[in-house]
Amino acid sequence: MASDTPTGPIRSGTEVLKRAGITNLRFHDLRHEAVSRLVEKGLSDQEVAAISGRKSMQMLRRYSHLRAEDLVEKLG
């Protein structure tokens, strides 16, 4: 029987955010951020896809956002 009420770690995280006064943050946002940081650390697309569970490179690119300053630094 499915429930709309979060349970386990998701519920705990939701409660922590609520107590901290953080609104409008979803698990998806954290996954998106993690993919971007892994790319910035220099992991290959294949490595990031394996870690994040992305099955296609198109979706991986959609969720990884490079910071302009990192690109400038790489260009020297």
KETIMAR-61509 format. One record per residue (C-alpha): residue number from 0; x negated, y negated, z. Coordinates in Angstrom, 3 decimals, decimal comma. Layout:
- nr_u_v_w
- NUM_X_Y_Z
...
//
This chain:
- nr_u_v_w
- 0_0,000_0,000_0,000
- 1_-1,671_-3,215_-1,189
- 2_-1,715_-6,314_0,936
- 3_-2,161_-9,966_0,043
- 4_-3,953_-10,508_3,348
- 5_-7,768_-10,341_3,084
- 6_-9,419_-7,691_5,239
- 7_-12,910_-6,792_6,424
- 8_-15,829_-8,940_5,273
- 9_-13,629_-11,128_3,058
- 10_-11,357_-11,969_5,972
- 11_-14,339_-12,678_8,224
- 12_-15,839_-14,981_5,607
- 13_-12,534_-16,758_5,124
- 14_-12,247_-17,348_8,860
- 15_-15,820_-18,692_9,074
- 16_-15,157_-21,140_6,238
- 17_-11,928_-22,259_7,863
- 18_-13,626_-22,893_11,233
- 19_-16,415_-24,807_9,484
- 20_-13,887_-26,993_7,679
- 21_-15,027_-25,789_4,242
- 22_-12,193_-25,704_1,762
- 23_-11,916_-24,715_-1,867
- 24_-14,808_-22,189_-1,845
- 25_-14,263_-18,751_-3,342
- 26_-16,364_-15,592_-3,579
- 27_-16,534_-16,250_-7,321
- 28_-18,285_-19,582_-6,640
- 29_-20,979_-17,807_-4,637
- 30_-21,499_-15,195_-7,361
- 31_-21,808_-17,958_-9,948
- 32_-24,404_-19,742_-7,789
- 33_-26,355_-16,533_-7,186
- 34_-26,630_-15,792_-10,921
- 35_-27,948_-19,301_-11,576
- 36_-30,553_-19,026_-8,796
- 37_-31,764_-15,614_-10,044
- 38_-32,261_-17,078_-13,521
- 39_-34,177_-20,010_-12,007
- 40_-36,439_-17,537_-10,161
- 41_-37,469_-16,172_-13,548
- 42_-35,661_-12,838_-13,573
- 43_-34,904_-11,541_-17,059
- 44_-31,361_-11,492_-18,413
- 45_-31,354_-7,716_-18,116
- 46_-32,441_-7,870_-14,450
- 47_-29,829_-10,493_-13,558
- 48_-27,119_-8,522_-15,370
- 49_-28,049_-5,385_-13,420
- 50_-27,976_-7,222_-10,077
- 51_-24,780_-9,170_-10,732
- 52_-22,849_-6,394_-12,424
- 53_-22,297_-8,370_-15,615
- 54_-21,791_-5,960_-18,489
- 55_-22,386_-8,349_-21,379
- 56_-25,036_-10,957_-22,053
- 57_-22,278_-13,330_-23,207
- 58_-20,683_-13,277_-19,746
- 59_-24,079_-13,569_-18,076
- 60_-24,884_-16,720_-20,056
- 61_-21,453_-18,111_-19,231
- 62_-22,160_-17,837_-15,514
- 63_-25,796_-18,888_-15,403
- 64_-26,416_-22,601_-15,460
- 65_-29,923_-23,913_-15,695
- 66_-30,892_-27,133_-13,973
- 67_-32,265_-29,812_-16,295
- 68_-35,292_-30,441_-14,055
- 69_-36,280_-26,769_-14,253
- 70_-36,170_-26,880_-18,039
- 71_-38,257_-30,075_-18,119
- 72_-40,851_-28,452_-15,835
- 73_-41,103_-25,415_-18,110
- 74_-41,675_-27,665_-21,115
- 75_-44,584_-29,218_-19,269
//
